């Protein structure tokens, strides 16, 4: 596979003192339509016990996927859901959402999950909010004969050897967003043809991947790296002896100027100022 750029996730803190690893690019938008990937991974509840108390968003979509542990989600729309291991959740904030995400401390098993921010095109940023989750449903998946399992979280996916198509349960993501979780056994291999997408990003959360760099030499990607792939080239994922777990983030570029301020992502500073004013005046509503 052709890797055009690579980025390392950095330690960060958000919410009420939650420790995360973050990779983001709001300025150059090289992940377009994706803006940010936050990974929360810890067996120490002090790293996440504070959770994410009520806070607003406008102009983005948040996509949450949990591998271990869980959160309880609440929002001003009346949605109250426990999002646990294997569950995914999508919230298209549009003109405004207030939500909270508080950890479920049930089995002292720790927490491992992701929140991904997807940009919204200007024409949709002020439409009403939308919400979906997969709680209580099995995530559709396919496997191949070379040690790969692909779980379709959103969008349609298949392996290049045509093992059949699988559709994610979450639909309607901005910019034709498609997200999958791929696990590879030791030395496992998966080949995908994703030329229908303008953007393909890969976030490696476990193990190692072997690939060729721009000079044709063999390179190794490790957990905590985001790779931008050439979607028009064949994508061959090969794990090292450690195996690998990764997220594939595909979609169509929005290619619009944005202004980012905290939880708001709009197209102009005037729109950011309006978002702040609307929130301060209580126009986003409140969680009952």
DRENPA-3360 file (N, C-alpha, C; in nm, 2 decimals, always signed):
BEGIN
1 = XXXXXXXX = +0.08/-0.12/+0.00/+0.00/+0.00/+0.00/+0.09/+0.12/+0.00 ~ +0.04/+0.23/-0.06/+0.11/+0.36/-0.07/+0.07/+0.45/+0.05 ~ +0.16/+0.47/+0.14/+0.14/+0.56/+0.25/+0.19/+0.70/+0.22 ~ +0.10/+0.80/+0.21/+0.15/+0.93/+0.17/+0.19/+1.02/+0.29 ~ +0.13/+1.00/+0.41/+0.17/+1.07/+0.53/+0.15/+0.98/+0.65 ~ +0.23/+1.00/+0.75/+0.20/+0.93/+0.88/+0.21/+1.03/+1.00 ~ +0.13/+1.01/+1.10/+0.12/+1.10/+1.21/+0.12/+1.01/+1.34 ~ +0.18/+1.07/+1.45/+0.18/+1.00/+1.57/+0.08/+1.06/+1.67;
9 = XXXXXXXX = +0.00/+0.98/+1.73/-0.10/+1.03/+1.83/-0.02/+1.09/+1.95 ~ -0.07/+1.20/+2.01/+0.00/+1.26/+2.12/-0.08/+1.26/+2.25 ~ -0.02/+1.25/+2.36/-0.09/+1.25/+2.49/-0.17/+1.38/+2.50 ~ -0.29/+1.37/+2.55/-0.38/+1.49/+2.57/-0.47/+1.46/+2.68 ~ -0.55/+1.56/+2.72/-0.64/+1.55/+2.83/-0.77/+1.63/+2.79 ~ -0.89/+1.57/+2.81/-1.01/+1.63/+2.78/-1.12/+1.60/+2.88 ~ -1.24/+1.66/+2.86/-1.34/+1.63/+2.96/-1.30/+1.67/+3.10 ~ -1.34/+1.59/+3.20/-1.30/+1.61/+3.34/-1.17/+1.54/+3.37;
17 = XXXXXXXX = -1.06/+1.58/+3.31/-0.93/+1.51/+3.33/-0.91/+1.38/+3.28 ~ -0.98/+1.35/+3.16/-0.96/+1.22/+3.10/-0.84/+1.22/+3.01 ~ -0.75/+1.12/+3.03/-0.63/+1.10/+2.96/-0.65/+1.03/+2.83 ~ -0.61/+1.08/+2.72/-0.63/+1.03/+2.59/-0.51/+1.04/+2.50 ~ -0.51/+0.97/+2.39/-0.41/+0.99/+2.28/-0.48/+1.05/+2.16 ~ -0.43/+1.16/+2.11/-0.50/+1.23/+2.00/-0.42/+1.25/+1.88 ~ -0.48/+1.24/+1.76/-0.42/+1.28/+1.64/-0.52/+1.37/+1.57 ~ -0.48/+1.49/+1.54/-0.58/+1.59/+1.48/-0.51/+1.67/+1.38;
25 = XXXXXXXX = -0.59/+1.72/+1.28/-0.54/+1.81/+1.18/-0.65/+1.91/+1.14 ~ -0.68/+2.01/+1.21/-0.78/+2.11/+1.18/-0.73/+2.22/+1.08 ~ -0.60/+2.24/+1.08/-0.55/+2.35/+1.00/-0.53/+2.31/+0.85 ~ -0.46/+2.20/+0.83/-0.44/+2.16/+0.69/-0.54/+2.06/+0.64 ~ -0.62/+2.00/+0.73/-0.73/+1.91/+0.69/-0.68/+1.80/+0.60 ~ -0.57/+1.74/+0.64/-0.51/+1.63/+0.55/-0.59/+1.50/+0.57 ~ -0.68/+1.49/+0.67/-0.76/+1.37/+0.69/-0.90/+1.39/+0.63 ~ -0.92/+1.50/+0.57/-1.06/+1.54/+0.52/-1.13/+1.42/+0.46;
33 = XXXXXXXX = -1.25/+1.39/+0.50/-1.34/+1.47/+0.59/-1.33/+1.45/+0.74 ~ -1.23/+1.37/+0.78/-1.20/+1.34/+0.92/-1.12/+1.45/+0.98 ~ -1.14/+1.49/+1.10/-1.07/+1.60/+1.17/-0.98/+1.55/+1.28 ~ -1.02/+1.44/+1.35/-0.95/+1.40/+1.47/-0.99/+1.26/+1.51 ~ -0.89/+1.19/+1.57/-0.91/+1.06/+1.63/-0.86/+1.07/+1.77 ~ -0.95/+1.04/+1.87/-0.91/+1.03/+2.01/-0.92/+0.88/+2.05 ~ -0.81/+0.83/+2.11/-0.81/+0.70/+2.17/-0.80/+0.70/+2.32 ~ -0.89/+0.64/+2.39/-0.89/+0.63/+2.53/-0.86/+0.48/+2.57;
41 = XXXXXXXX = -0.75/+0.46/+2.63/-0.71/+0.32/+2.66/-0.64/+0.32/+2.80 ~ -0.70/+0.26/+2.90/-0.64/+0.25/+3.03/-0.71/+0.15/+3.11 ~ -0.63/+0.08/+3.20/-0.69/-0.01/+3.30/-0.70/+0.06/+3.43 ~ -0.66/+0.19/+3.44/-0.66/+0.26/+3.56/-0.78/+0.36/+3.56 ~ -0.88/+0.34/+3.64/-1.00/+0.42/+3.63/-0.98/+0.57/+3.66 ~ -0.87/+0.60/+3.72/-0.84/+0.74/+3.75/-0.81/+0.81/+3.62 ~ -0.77/+0.74/+3.52/-0.75/+0.81/+3.39/-0.87/+0.85/+3.32 ~ -0.99/+0.80/+3.36/-1.11/+0.83/+3.28/-1.24/+0.85/+3.37;
49 = XXXXXXXX = -1.22/+0.83/+3.50/-1.34/+0.83/+3.59/-1.42/+0.96/+3.58 ~ -1.35/+1.08/+3.55/-1.42/+1.20/+3.54/-1.52/+1.21/+3.42 ~ -1.49/+1.13/+3.32/-1.57/+1.13/+3.20/-1.58/+1.27/+3.13 ~ -1.69/+1.28/+3.06/-1.71/+1.40/+2.98/-1.85/+1.46/+3.02 ~ -1.85/+1.55/+3.12/-1.98/+1.61/+3.16/-2.04/+1.69/+3.04 ~ -2.16/+1.74/+3.06/-2.24/+1.80/+2.95/-2.15/+1.91/+2.88 ~ -2.15/+1.90/+2.75/-2.08/+2.00/+2.67/-2.15/+2.01/+2.53 ~ -2.13/+2.12/+2.46/-2.20/+2.14/+2.33/-2.11/+2.10/+2.21;
57 = XXXXXXXX = -2.18/+2.09/+2.10/-2.11/+2.07/+1.97/-2.20/+2.14/+1.86 ~ -2.14/+2.19/+1.76/-2.21/+2.23/+1.64/-2.11/+2.21/+1.52 ~ -2.17/+2.16/+1.41/-2.10/+2.16/+1.28/-2.01/+2.04/+1.26 ~ -2.02/+1.94/+1.34/-1.94/+1.81/+1.33/-2.03/+1.69/+1.35 ~ -1.97/+1.57/+1.32/-2.03/+1.45/+1.36/-1.93/+1.38/+1.45 ~ -1.98/+1.32/+1.56/-1.89/+1.24/+1.65/-1.92/+1.09/+1.63 ~ -1.82/+1.01/+1.61/-1.84/+0.86/+1.60/-1.76/+0.80/+1.71 ~ -1.83/+0.72/+1.79/-1.77/+0.66/+1.91/-1.78/+0.51/+1.89;
65 = XXXXXXXX = -1.66/+0.44/+1.92/-1.65/+0.30/+1.91/-1.58/+0.24/+2.03 ~ -1.64/+0.14/+2.10/-1.59/+0.09/+2.22/-1.54/-0.05/+2.20 ~ -1.42/-0.08/+2.24/-1.36/-0.21/+2.24/-1.37/-0.28/+2.38 ~ -1.36/-0.20/+2.48/-1.37/-0.25/+2.62/-1.42/-0.15/+2.71 ~ -1.51/-0.19/+2.81/-1.57/-0.10/+2.90/-1.69/-0.03/+2.84 ~ -1.72/+0.09/+2.88/-1.83/+0.16/+2.82/-1.86/+0.29/+2.88 ~ -1.95/+0.37/+2.81/-2.00/+0.50/+2.85/-2.15/+0.50/+2.86 ~ -2.20/+0.59/+2.94/-2.35/+0.62/+2.92/-2.36/+0.75/+2.85;
73 = XXXXXXXX = -2.43/+0.76/+2.75/-2.45/+0.88/+2.67/-2.59/+0.94/+2.70 ~ -2.59/+1.07/+2.72/-2.71/+1.14/+2.74/-2.71/+1.27/+2.65 ~ -2.82/+1.31/+2.60/-2.82/+1.44/+2.52/-2.95/+1.51/+2.54 ~ -2.96/+1.63/+2.49/-3.08/+1.71/+2.51/-3.19/+1.67/+2.42 ~ -3.16/+1.58/+2.32/-3.27/+1.52/+2.24/-3.35/+1.41/+2.31 ~ -3.30/+1.37/+2.43/-3.37/+1.27/+2.50/-3.31/+1.13/+2.49 ~ -3.20/+1.12/+2.41/-3.13/+0.99/+2.40/-3.05/+0.96/+2.53 ~ -3.07/+0.84/+2.58/-3.00/+0.79/+2.70/-2.96/+0.65/+2.67;
81 = XXXXXXXX = -2.83/+0.62/+2.64/-2.79/+0.49/+2.60/-2.66/+0.45/+2.67 ~ -2.65/+0.32/+2.70/-2.52/+0.27/+2.75/-2.45/+0.21/+2.62 ~ -2.33/+0.26/+2.60/-2.25/+0.22/+2.48/-2.14/+0.13/+2.54 ~ -2.15/+0.00/+2.51/-2.05/-0.09/+2.57/-1.96/-0.16/+2.47 ~ -1.88/-0.25/+2.52/-1.78/-0.32/+2.43/-1.85/-0.38/+2.30 ~ -1.79/-0.34/+2.19/-1.85/-0.38/+2.06/-1.95/-0.29/+2.00 ~ -1.99/-0.19/+2.07/-2.09/-0.09/+2.03/-2.03/+0.03/+1.96 ~ -2.10/+0.08/+1.86/-2.07/+0.21/+1.80/-2.18/+0.30/+1.80;
89 = XXXXXXXX = -2.15/+0.43/+1.80/-2.25/+0.54/+1.81/-2.21/+0.65/+1.72 ~ -2.31/+0.71/+1.65/-2.29/+0.82/+1.56/-2.39/+0.93/+1.60 ~ -2.33/+1.05/+1.61/-2.41/+1.17/+1.64/-2.38/+1.28/+1.54 ~ -2.47/+1.32/+1.46/-2.45/+1.43/+1.37/-2.51/+1.55/+1.43 ~ -2.42/+1.64/+1.48/-2.46/+1.75/+1.57/-2.53/+1.86/+1.50 ~ -2.50/+1.88/+1.37/-2.57/+1.98/+1.30/-2.57/+2.12/+1.37 ~ -2.69/+2.18/+1.39/-2.70/+2.31/+1.45/-2.67/+2.31/+1.60 ~ -2.67/+2.20/+1.66/-2.64/+2.20/+1.80/-2.68/+2.08/+1.88;
97 = XXXXXXXX = -2.59/+2.03/+1.96/-2.62/+1.92/+2.06/-2.55/+1.95/+2.19 ~ -2.61/+1.92/+2.30/-2.54/+1.91/+2.43/-2.55/+1.76/+2.47 ~ -2.44/+1.71/+2.50/-2.44/+1.57/+2.55/-2.33/+1.55/+2.66 ~ -2.35/+1.43/+2.73/-2.25/+1.39/+2.82/-2.22/+1.25/+2.80 ~ -2.09/+1.21/+2.83/-2.05/+1.07/+2.82/-1.97/+1.03/+2.94 ~ -2.04/+0.95/+3.03/-1.98/+0.92/+3.15/-1.95/+0.77/+3.16 ~ -1.83/+0.74/+3.21/-1.79/+0.60/+3.21/-1.88/+0.50/+3.30 ~ -1.90/+0.38/+3.24/-1.97/+0.28/+3.32/-1.86/+0.20/+3.39;
105 = XXXXXXXX = -1.87/+0.21/+3.52/-1.77/+0.13/+3.61/-1.85/+0.01/+3.66 ~ -1.84/-0.10/+3.58/-1.92/-0.22/+3.62/-1.83/-0.34/+3.66 ~ -1.73/-0.37/+3.58/-1.65/-0.49/+3.60/-1.50/-0.46/+3.63 ~ -1.47/-0.33/+3.65/-1.33/-0.29/+3.67/-1.24/-0.35/+3.56 ~ -1.29/-0.34/+3.44/-1.22/-0.40/+3.33/-1.13/-0.30/+3.25 ~ -1.14/-0.17/+3.29/-1.07/-0.07/+3.22/-1.16/-0.02/+3.11 ~ -1.10/+0.06/+3.02/-1.17/+0.13/+2.91/-1.08/+0.14/+2.79 ~ -1.13/+0.10/+2.67/-1.06/+0.12/+2.55/-1.16/+0.15/+2.44;
113 = XXXXXXXX = -1.15/+0.27/+2.39/-1.25/+0.32/+2.29/-1.19/+0.44/+2.21 ~ -1.27/+0.48/+2.12/-1.23/+0.59/+2.03/-1.35/+0.69/+2.01 ~ -1.31/+0.81/+1.99/-1.41/+0.91/+1.94/-1.34/+0.98/+1.82 ~ -1.41/+0.97/+1.71/-1.37/+1.03/+1.58/-1.45/+1.14/+1.54 ~ -1.39/+1.25/+1.50/-1.47/+1.37/+1.46/-1.47/+1.37/+1.30 ~ -1.59/+1.39/+1.25/-1.60/+1.40/+1.10/-1.66/+1.54/+1.07 ~ -1.60/+1.61/+0.98/-1.65/+1.74/+0.94/-1.78/+1.72/+0.87 ~ -1.86/+1.83/+0.87/-1.98/+1.84/+0.79/-1.97/+1.95/+0.68;
121 = XXXXXXXX = -2.03/+1.92/+0.57/-2.03/+2.03/+0.46/-2.11/+2.15/+0.51 ~ -2.07/+2.27/+0.46/-2.14/+2.39/+0.50/-2.29/+2.39/+0.49 ~ -2.34/+2.32/+0.38/-2.48/+2.32/+0.36/-2.56/+2.24/+0.46 ~ -2.49/+2.16/+0.54/-2.55/+2.07/+0.64/-2.53/+2.11/+0.79 ~ -2.44/+2.21/+0.81/-2.40/+2.24/+0.94/-2.51/+2.29/+1.03 ~ -2.61/+2.35/+0.98/-2.72/+2.40/+1.06/-2.85/+2.32/+1.05 ~ -2.84/+2.20/+1.00/-2.96/+2.12/+1.00/-2.98/+2.05/+1.13 ~ -3.10/+2.00/+1.16/-3.12/+1.94/+1.29/-3.03/+1.82/+1.32;
129 = XXXXXXXX = -3.00/+1.80/+1.45/-2.91/+1.69/+1.49/-2.98/+1.55/+1.46 ~ -2.89/+1.45/+1.44/-2.93/+1.31/+1.42/-2.85/+1.22/+1.51 ~ -2.91/+1.10/+1.54/-2.84/+1.01/+1.63/-2.87/+0.87/+1.59 ~ -2.77/+0.78/+1.60/-2.79/+0.64/+1.58/-2.69/+0.57/+1.67 ~ -2.72/+0.44/+1.71/-2.62/+0.36/+1.78/-2.65/+0.21/+1.74 ~ -2.55/+0.13/+1.78/-2.57/-0.02/+1.75/-2.59/-0.10/+1.88 ~ -2.62/-0.03/+1.99/-2.63/-0.10/+2.12/-2.73/-0.22/+2.11 ~ -2.68/-0.34/+2.15/-2.76/-0.46/+2.15/-2.77/-0.53/+2.02;
137 = XXXXXXXX = -2.69/-0.48/+1.92/-2.69/-0.54/+1.79/-2.55/-0.60/+1.76 ~ -2.54/-0.71/+1.68/-2.42/-0.76/+1.64/-2.36/-0.68/+1.52 ~ -2.24/-0.64/+1.53/-2.17/-0.57/+1.42/-2.15/-0.67/+1.30 ~ -2.20/-0.64/+1.18/-2.17/-0.72/+1.07/-2.02/-0.74/+1.04 ~ -1.98/-0.86/+1.00/-1.84/-0.88/+0.97/-1.81/-0.98/+0.87 ~ -1.69/-0.97/+0.81/-1.65/-1.07/+0.71/-1.51/-1.11/+0.75 ~ -1.46/-1.23/+0.70/-1.33/-1.27/+0.72/-1.27/-1.33/+0.59 ~ -1.14/-1.34/+0.59/-1.08/-1.41/+0.47/-1.00/-1.53/+0.52;
145 = XXXXXXXX = -0.93/-1.59/+0.43/-0.85/-1.71/+0.46/-0.71/-1.68/+0.50 ~ -0.67/-1.55/+0.51/-0.53/-1.52/+0.55/-0.52/-1.44/+0.68 ~ -0.62/-1.47/+0.77/-0.61/-1.41/+0.90/-0.66/-1.28/+0.93 ~ -0.76/-1.23/+0.85/-0.82/-1.10/+0.87/-0.97/-1.11/+0.90 ~ -1.01/-1.03/+0.99/-1.16/-1.01/+1.02/-1.19/-0.86/+1.01 ~ -1.29/-0.83/+0.93/-1.33/-0.69/+0.92/-1.47/-0.67/+0.97 ~ -1.49/-0.58/+1.07/-1.62/-0.54/+1.12/-1.66/-0.41/+1.06 ~ -1.77/-0.41/+0.99/-1.82/-0.29/+0.92/-1.90/-0.21/+1.02;
153 = XXXXXXXX = -1.85/-0.10/+1.06/-1.92/-0.01/+1.15/-2.01/+0.09/+1.08 ~ -1.97/+0.14/+0.97/-2.05/+0.23/+0.88/-2.00/+0.21/+0.74 ~ -2.09/+0.22/+0.64/-2.05/+0.20/+0.50/-2.05/+0.06/+0.46 ~ -2.02/+0.04/+0.33/-2.01/-0.09/+0.27/-1.86/-0.13/+0.25 ~ -1.83/-0.26/+0.28/-1.69/-0.31/+0.28/-1.69/-0.45/+0.22 ~ -1.57/-0.48/+0.16/-1.54/-0.61/+0.11/-1.39/-0.63/+0.10 ~ -1.34/-0.75/+0.10/-1.20/-0.78/+0.07/-1.18/-0.78/-0.08 ~ -1.06/-0.76/-0.13/-1.03/-0.76/-0.27/-1.06/-0.89/-0.33;
161 = XXXXXXXX = -1.05/-1.00/-0.26/-1.07/-1.14/-0.31/-1.22/-1.17/-0.32 ~ -1.30/-1.06/-0.30/-1.45/-1.07/-0.32/-1.51/-1.18/-0.23 ~ -1.50/-1.16/-0.10/-1.56/-1.26/-0.01/-1.70/-1.22/+0.02 ~ -1.76/-1.13/-0.05/-1.89/-1.08/-0.03/-1.89/-0.94/+0.04 ~ -2.00/-0.86/+0.02/-2.00/-0.73/+0.08/-2.07/-0.73/+0.21 ~ -2.04/-0.64/+0.30/-2.10/-0.63/+0.43/-2.13/-0.48/+0.45 ~ -2.24/-0.45/+0.51/-2.28/-0.31/+0.53/-2.29/-0.28/+0.68 ~ -2.23/-0.17/+0.72/-2.24/-0.13/+0.86/-2.38/-0.09/+0.90;
169 = XXXXXXXX = -2.41/-0.09/+1.03/-2.54/-0.06/+1.08/-2.56/+0.09/+1.08 ~ -2.46/+0.17/+1.09/-2.47/+0.31/+1.10/-2.47/+0.37/+0.96 ~ -2.57/+0.45/+0.93/-2.58/+0.50/+0.79/-2.59/+0.65/+0.79 ~ -2.56/+0.71/+0.67/-2.58/+0.85/+0.65/-2.47/+0.94/+0.70 ~ -2.35/+0.89/+0.73/-2.24/+0.97/+0.77/-2.21/+1.08/+0.67 ~ -2.16/+1.20/+0.72/-2.13/+1.30/+0.63/-2.02/+1.26/+0.53 ~ -2.02/+1.32/+0.41/-1.91/+1.29/+0.31/-1.89/+1.14/+0.28 ~ -2.01/+1.07/+0.28/-2.00/+0.93/+0.25/-1.90/+0.85/+0.34;
177 = XXXXXXXX = -1.90/+0.89/+0.46/-1.81/+0.83/+0.56/-1.83/+0.68/+0.58 ~ -1.72/+0.61/+0.58/-1.73/+0.46/+0.60/-1.62/+0.42/+0.70 ~ -1.65/+0.35/+0.80/-1.55/+0.31/+0.91/-1.56/+0.17/+0.93 ~ -1.44/+0.10/+0.94/-1.43/-0.04/+0.97/-1.32/-0.07/+1.07 ~ -1.34/-0.17/+1.15/-1.24/-0.22/+1.24/-1.18/-0.35/+1.19 ~ -1.05/-0.36/+1.16/-0.99/-0.47/+1.10/-0.89/-0.53/+1.20 ~ -0.90/-0.66/+1.23/-0.80/-0.73/+1.31/-0.73/-0.83/+1.22 ~ -0.60/-0.84/+1.25/-0.51/-0.94/+1.17/-0.44/-1.03/+1.27;
185 = XXXXXXXX = -0.44/-1.16/+1.24/-0.36/-1.25/+1.32/-0.21/-1.23/+1.29 ~ -0.13/-1.30/+1.37/+0.02/-1.29/+1.34/+0.05/-1.32/+1.19 ~ +0.11/-1.22/+1.13/+0.14/-1.23/+0.98/+0.02/-1.23/+0.89 ~ -0.09/-1.20/+0.95/-0.22/-1.19/+0.87/-0.21/-1.09/+0.76 ~ -0.29/-1.11/+0.66/-0.29/-1.02/+0.54/-0.44/-0.99/+0.50 ~ -0.46/-0.87/+0.46/-0.59/-0.83/+0.40/-0.57/-0.74/+0.29 ~ -0.64/-0.76/+0.18/-0.63/-0.67/+0.06/-0.76/-0.61/+0.03 ~ -0.76/-0.48/+0.01/-0.89/-0.41/-0.01/-0.87/-0.32/-0.13;
193 = XXXXXXXX = -0.98/-0.30/-0.21/-0.98/-0.21/-0.32/-1.08/-0.10/-0.28 ~ -1.03/+0.02/-0.25/-1.11/+0.13/-0.20/-1.11/+0.25/-0.29 ~ -1.10/+0.23/-0.42/-1.08/+0.35/-0.51/-1.21/+0.43/-0.52 ~ -1.32/+0.38/-0.47/-1.44/+0.46/-0.47/-1.44/+0.57/-0.37 ~ -1.34/+0.57/-0.28/-1.32/+0.67/-0.18/-1.21/+0.77/-0.22 ~ -1.23/+0.90/-0.20/-1.12/+0.99/-0.22/-1.02/+0.99/-0.10 ~ -1.07/+0.96/+0.02/-0.98/+0.96/+0.14/-0.99/+0.82/+0.20 ~ -0.87/+0.77/+0.24/-0.86/+0.65/+0.32/-0.75/+0.67/+0.42;
201 = XXXXXXXX = -0.79/+0.68/+0.55/-0.70/+0.69/+0.66/-0.70/+0.56/+0.74 ~ -0.59/+0.53/+0.80/-0.57/+0.41/+0.88/-0.52/+0.45/+1.02 ~ -0.59/+0.41/+1.12/-0.54/+0.44/+1.26/-0.51/+0.30/+1.32 ~ -0.38/+0.28/+1.36/-0.34/+0.15/+1.41/-0.34/+0.16/+1.56 ~ -0.43/+0.08/+1.63/-0.44/+0.08/+1.77/-0.38/-0.04/+1.84 ~ -0.33/-0.13/+1.77/-0.27/-0.25/+1.83/-0.18/-0.32/+1.74 ~ -0.06/-0.37/+1.79/+0.03/-0.44/+1.71/+0.11/-0.36/+1.61 ~ +0.15/-0.42/+1.50/+0.23/-0.36/+1.40/+0.19/-0.39/+1.26;
209 = XXXXXXXX = +0.21/-0.30/+1.17/+0.18/-0.32/+1.02/+0.31/-0.31/+0.94 ~ +0.33/-0.40/+0.85/+0.45/-0.39/+0.76/+0.40/-0.33/+0.62 ~ +0.47/-0.23/+0.57/+0.43/-0.17/+0.45/+0.56/-0.11/+0.38 ~ +0.54/-0.07/+0.25/+0.65/-0.01/+0.18/+0.64/+0.14/+0.19 ~ +0.75/+0.21/+0.22/+0.74/+0.36/+0.22/+0.76/+0.42/+0.08 ~ +0.77/+0.55/+0.08/+0.77/+0.62/-0.05/+0.89/+0.58/-0.14 ~ +1.00/+0.53/-0.08/+1.11/+0.49/-0.15/+1.11/+0.35/-0.19 ~ +1.01/+0.27/-0.15/+1.00/+0.13/-0.18/+1.06/+0.04/-0.08;
217 = XXXXXXXX = +1.12/+0.10/+0.03/+1.17/+0.02/+0.13/+1.07/-0.02/+0.23 ~ +1.09/-0.14/+0.30/+1.00/-0.19/+0.40/+1.00/-0.10/+0.52 ~ +0.88/-0.07/+0.57/+0.87/+0.01/+0.69/+0.77/-0.05/+0.79 ~ +0.77/-0.01/+0.91/+0.69/-0.07/+1.01/+0.61/+0.04/+1.08 ~ +0.48/+0.02/+1.09/+0.39/+0.12/+1.16/+0.36/+0.05/+1.29 ~ +0.35/+0.13/+1.40/+0.32/+0.08/+1.53/+0.20/+0.15/+1.59 ~ +0.14/+0.09/+1.70/+0.02/+0.14/+1.76/+0.03/+0.29/+1.79 ~ -0.07/+0.36/+1.76/-0.08/+0.50/+1.79/-0.04/+0.59/+1.67;
225 = XXXXXXXX = -0.03/+0.52/+1.55/+0.00/+0.60/+1.43/-0.12/+0.60/+1.34 ~ -0.14/+0.72/+1.28/-0.24/+0.73/+1.17/-0.17/+0.75/+1.04 ~ -0.21/+0.67/+0.94/-0.15/+0.67/+0.81/-0.25/+0.72/+0.71 ~ -0.21/+0.81/+0.62/-0.29/+0.84/+0.51/-0.25/+0.76/+0.39 ~ -0.35/+0.69/+0.33/-0.32/+0.59/+0.22/-0.36/+0.65/+0.09 ~ -0.30/+0.61/-0.02/-0.34/+0.64/-0.15/-0.46/+0.55/-0.19 ~ -0.58/+0.60/-0.19/-0.70/+0.52/-0.21/-0.71/+0.46/-0.35 ~ -0.63/+0.52/-0.44/-0.64/+0.47/-0.58/-0.55/+0.36/-0.61;
233 = XXXXXXXX = -0.46/+0.32/-0.51/-0.37/+0.21/-0.52/-0.43/+0.09/-0.44 ~ -0.39/-0.03/-0.48/-0.43/-0.14/-0.40/-0.38/-0.13/-0.26 ~ -0.47/-0.16/-0.16/-0.43/-0.15/-0.02/-0.41/-0.29/+0.04 ~ -0.29/-0.32/+0.07/-0.25/-0.45/+0.13/-0.20/-0.43/+0.27 ~ -0.28/-0.48/+0.37/-0.25/-0.48/+0.51/-0.18/-0.61/+0.55 ~ -0.06/-0.59/+0.61/+0.01/-0.71/+0.65/+0.06/-0.69/+0.79 ~ +0.02/-0.78/+0.89/+0.07/-0.76/+1.02/+0.20/-0.83/+1.05 ~ +0.27/-0.78/+1.15/+0.40/-0.84/+1.19/+0.36/-0.96/+1.27;
241 = XXXXXXXX = +0.46/-1.02/+1.34/+0.43/-1.14/+1.42/+0.34/-1.11/+1.54 ~ +0.33/-0.98/+1.57/+0.24/-0.94/+1.68/+0.09/-0.94/+1.65 ~ +0.06/-0.94/+1.52/-0.08/-0.92/+1.47/-0.11/-0.77/+1.48 ~ -0.23/-0.73/+1.45/-0.26/-0.59/+1.44/-0.41/-0.57/+1.46 ~ -0.45/-0.45/+1.51/-0.58/-0.40/+1.51/-0.58/-0.26/+1.46 ~ -0.68/-0.23/+1.37/-0.68/-0.10/+1.31/-0.82/-0.05/+1.27 ~ -0.83/+0.08/+1.26/-0.95/+0.14/+1.21/-0.92/+0.19/+1.07 ~ -1.01/+0.17/+0.98/-1.01/+0.23/+0.84/-1.12/+0.34/+0.84;
249 = XXXXXXXX = -1.08/+0.46/+0.80/-1.16/+0.57/+0.79/-1.16/+0.62/+0.65 ~ -1.27/+0.60/+0.57/-1.28/+0.64/+0.43/-1.39/+0.74/+0.41 ~ -1.39/+0.81/+0.30/-1.49/+0.90/+0.26/-1.46/+0.99/+0.15 ~ -1.53/+1.10/+0.13/-1.52/+1.19/+0.02/-1.47/+1.33/+0.08 ~ -1.37/+1.39/+0.02/-1.32/+1.51/+0.07/-1.43/+1.62/+0.06 ~ -1.44/+1.70/+0.17/-1.53/+1.82/+0.17/-1.46/+1.94/+0.10 ~ -1.34/+1.96/+0.13/-1.26/+2.06/+0.07/-1.32/+2.20/+0.09 ~ -1.35/+2.23/+0.21/-1.40/+2.37/+0.24/-1.32/+2.43/+0.35;
257 = XXXXXXXX = -1.30/+2.56/+0.35/-1.23/+2.62/+0.46/-1.31/+2.61/+0.59 ~ -1.24/+2.59/+0.70/-1.31/+2.57/+0.83/-1.25/+2.67/+0.93 ~ -1.33/+2.69/+1.04/-1.27/+2.76/+1.16/-1.31/+2.67/+1.28 ~ -1.21/+2.64/+1.36/-1.23/+2.55/+1.47/-1.21/+2.63/+1.60 ~ -1.31/+2.61/+1.69/-1.30/+2.67/+1.82/-1.36/+2.57/+1.92 ~ -1.27/+2.50/+2.00/-1.32/+2.40/+2.10/-1.42/+2.30/+2.04 ~ -1.54/+2.29/+2.08/-1.63/+2.19/+2.03/-1.71/+2.23/+1.91 ~ -1.67/+2.35/+1.85/-1.75/+2.40/+1.73/-1.65/+2.40/+1.61;
265 = XXXXXXXX = -1.70/+2.35/+1.50/-1.63/+2.36/+1.37/-1.72/+2.41/+1.26 ~ -1.70/+2.54/+1.22/-1.78/+2.60/+1.13/-1.69/+2.65/+1.01 ~ -1.75/+2.73/+0.92/-1.68/+2.78/+0.80/-1.62/+2.92/+0.81 ~ -1.68/+3.00/+0.91/-1.63/+3.14/+0.92/-1.62/+3.17/+1.07 ~ -1.54/+3.27/+1.10/-1.54/+3.32/+1.24/-1.67/+3.37/+1.29 ~ -1.74/+3.44/+1.20/-1.88/+3.49/+1.24/-1.97/+3.37/+1.28 ~ -1.96/+3.26/+1.21/-2.04/+3.14/+1.25/-2.00/+3.09/+1.38 ~ -1.87/+3.09/+1.41/-1.82/+3.05/+1.54/-1.87/+3.14/+1.65;
273 = XXXXXXXX = -1.86/+3.27/+1.63/-1.91/+3.37/+1.73/-2.06/+3.34/+1.75 ~ -2.14/+3.31/+1.65/-2.28/+3.29/+1.66/-2.30/+3.16/+1.74 ~ -2.22/+3.06/+1.72/-2.24/+2.93/+1.80/-2.21/+2.96/+1.95 ~ -2.11/+3.03/+1.98/-2.08/+3.06/+2.12/-2.20/+3.14/+2.18 ~ -2.25/+3.24/+2.11/-2.36/+3.32/+2.16/-2.48/+3.24/+2.18 ~ -2.51/+3.15/+2.08/-2.63/+3.07/+2.09/-2.62/+2.97/+2.21 ~ -2.50/+2.92/+2.24/-2.48/+2.83/+2.35/-2.50/+2.91/+2.48 ~ -2.44/+3.02/+2.49/-2.44/+3.10/+2.61/-2.59/+3.15/+2.64;
281 = XXXXXXXX = -2.67/+3.17/+2.54/-2.81/+3.21/+2.56/-2.90/+3.09/+2.58 ~ -2.84/+2.97/+2.59/-2.93/+2.85/+2.62/-3.00/+2.80/+2.50 ~ -2.97/+2.84/+2.38/-3.04/+2.79/+2.26/-3.02/+2.65/+2.22 ~ -2.91/+2.59/+2.28/-2.88/+2.45/+2.25/-2.97/+2.36/+2.33 ~ -3.05/+2.41/+2.43/-3.13/+2.33/+2.52/-3.04/+2.28/+2.63 ~ -3.10/+2.18/+2.70/-3.02/+2.12/+2.81/-3.07/+1.97/+2.83 ~ -2.98/+1.90/+2.90/-3.01/+1.76/+2.93/-3.10/+1.75/+3.04 ~ -3.21/+1.68/+3.03/-3.31/+1.68/+3.13/-3.28/+1.57/+3.23;
% end
